[in-house]
Amino acid sequence: MSEAPDVETAWTWLLERRPQTRGCFDDSLPPVAAAAYANPVLRGLFPFHTHGTLKFIRDAPPWHEPTINDLPYVVLGDPPYSVHTAGDARCLGKAATAEDAISLVVAHLPADLGGNVGTPYR
């Protein structure tokens, strides 16, 4: 599976469902990806589809070791969508729509990314 080299390309491939890239096969991804892309803060992060989730990473590959996994993410599938803290620490809530799920993600971003929370999740 090809990994996008930068944030902009990652979003383009994700939204276009480019063959042989992350998320191309997941029919539950498009509404959540479109809602995330509509948010300027999330649009600046690297979208990472994995294991039925849409995660957000602060930078594009190559990733530093250890990778920083401190941002909330959305569990995909049929609504309601679940939004979790990084590392499955806890469920932040459920949302009936993709837009509401993304609003929940944004509301729980660390302050340095424009969220309401002052400390990153670990």
C-alpha positions as CSV (number, residue, x, y, z in Angstrom):
1,M,0.0,0.0,0.0
2,S,1.4,3.4,-1.0
3,E,1.9,6.0,1.7
4,A,1.4,9.6,0.7
5,P,4.6,11.7,0.9
6,D,2.9,14.8,2.4
7,V,-0.3,16.0,4.1
8,E,-1.9,17.5,0.9
9,T,-1.3,14.4,-1.1
10,A,-2.7,12.2,1.7
11,W,-5.9,14.2,1.8
12,T,-6.2,14.1,-2.0
13,W,-5.7,10.3,-2.2
14,L,-8.1,9.7,0.7
15,L,-10.9,11.9,-0.7
16,E,-10.4,10.4,-4.2
17,R,-10.2,6.9,-2.8
18,R,-7.2,6.3,-5.0
19,P,-6.6,2.6,-5.6
20,Q,-3.9,0.9,-3.5
21,T,-3.9,3.6,-0.9
22,R,-5.2,3.8,2.7
23,G,-9.0,3.8,2.9
24,C,-9.7,3.1,-0.8
25,F,-11.7,0.0,0.1
26,D,-13.6,1.4,3.2
27,D,-17.1,2.5,2.2
28,S,-17.7,4.0,5.6
29,L,-14.7,6.4,5.3
30,P,-16.0,9.0,2.7
31,P,-18.4,11.0,4.9
32,V,-16.0,11.2,7.8
33,A,-13.1,12.1,5.6
34,A,-15.1,14.8,3.9
35,A,-16.2,16.3,7.2
36,A,-12.6,16.2,8.5
37,Y,-11.2,17.8,5.4
38,A,-13.8,20.6,5.8
39,N,-12.2,21.6,9.1
40,P,-9.0,23.8,8.5
41,V,-7.3,22.4,11.6
42,L,-7.7,18.8,10.7
43,R,-6.9,19.6,7.0
44,G,-3.4,20.5,8.2
45,L,-2.8,17.1,9.8
46,F,-1.9,13.9,8.1
47,P,-5.1,11.7,7.7
48,F,-4.3,8.1,8.5
49,H,-6.9,5.4,7.9
50,T,-6.1,2.1,9.7
51,H,-8.1,-0.8,11.2
52,G,-11.5,0.9,10.7
53,T,-10.5,4.2,12.1
54,L,-9.6,7.7,10.8
55,K,-6.6,9.0,12.8
56,F,-4.8,12.3,12.5
57,I,-1.0,12.6,12.7
58,R,0.9,15.9,13.3
59,D,3.3,15.3,10.4
60,A,3.8,13.4,7.2
61,P,6.2,10.4,6.7
62,P,8.8,9.6,7.4
63,W,7.6,9.5,11.0
64,H,9.9,10.0,14.0
65,E,10.4,7.1,16.3
66,P,8.7,6.8,18.6
67,T,5.7,8.2,16.7
68,I,3.6,10.7,18.6
69,N,0.1,9.4,18.9
70,D,-1.7,12.0,20.9
71,L,-4.8,13.1,18.9
72,P,-8.4,11.8,19.1
73,Y,-9.7,9.7,16.3
74,V,-13.0,8.4,14.8
75,V,-14.0,4.7,14.7
76,L,-15.7,4.2,11.3
77,G,-18.7,2.1,10.4
78,D,-22.4,2.8,10.5
79,P,-23.4,5.7,12.7
80,P,-23.2,6.4,15.5
81,Y,-19.5,7.1,15.2
82,S,-17.3,6.7,18.3
83,V,-14.6,9.2,19.0
84,H,-11.7,8.1,21.2
85,T,-8.6,9.5,22.8
86,A,-5.3,8.3,21.4
87,G,-4.4,4.8,22.3
88,D,-8.0,3.7,23.1
89,A,-7.7,5.3,26.5
90,R,-11.3,6.3,26.6
91,C,-14.4,7.0,24.5
92,L,-15.0,10.7,24.3
93,G,-18.5,10.2,23.0
94,K,-20.7,9.0,20.1
95,A,-22.0,11.1,17.3
96,A,-25.0,10.5,15.0
97,T,-23.3,12.2,12.0
98,A,-19.8,12.5,10.5
99,E,-19.9,16.2,11.1
100,D,-20.7,15.8,14.8
101,A,-18.0,13.2,15.1
102,I,-15.4,15.6,13.6
103,S,-16.7,18.4,15.9
104,L,-16.0,16.1,18.9
105,V,-12.5,15.4,17.6
106,V,-11.8,19.1,17.2
107,A,-13.2,20.0,20.6
108,H,-10.7,17.5,22.2
109,L,-7.6,18.5,20.2
110,P,-4.6,19.8,22.3
111,A,-4.6,23.5,22.7
112,D,-1.6,23.9,20.4
113,L,-3.8,22.6,17.5
114,G,-6.7,24.8,18.3
115,G,-8.8,22.5,20.5
116,N,-10.3,23.2,24.0
117,V,-8.0,20.8,25.8
118,G,-4.8,22.1,27.4
119,T,-2.8,18.9,27.5
120,P,-2.2,16.2,24.9
121,Y,-3.5,12.7,25.4
122,R,-1.0,9.9,26.1
